[in-house]
Amino acid sequence: MSDTLDWNAQTIAEFRANQGSVGGNFAGAPMVVVHHRGRASGREYVNPMMYLPHDTEPDIISTSSQPRLEHPPTRTGTTT
C-alpha cells in the first residue's frame, strides 16, 4: 500500500472510530469521508476531505489539487 493510501486508511479509521473527529494536523477541522467512483475506470474510492462551512450557502468541499476550470489530464486523455 502506498504511503498516501496508508495515510488515508488510517485517517478514515480514526474518523469512523471517533464519530467524525481526527487528531494530528487535522484536529478540530471539519471533515467528511467522500465515496466516489472513477469516471473512466469505474473504480470506487473513499477519501477523507476537509470542508469549509459556510453560513448562507452549501458547504465547500475541495480536493487536494484545488478546484480547476479545466478537466484533469487523466479525464480528457491530454497532458498539460
C-alpha angles and dihedrals in degrees: 000000000000120000091251093051091046091050091048091049092050092047092049092048091050091046092053095042093052101044094256101324128115134181134213118054091352099048108144094004118129108250140180132189108230121206114200142154128233110250097221102026099037087219116151118238133189118195135172112232136179119227136199112235112222124197101214105021134046115286116273119238119187133183124229093260089056126232115309132190093218128058116260115259093253090059098051098030092238131114129230 
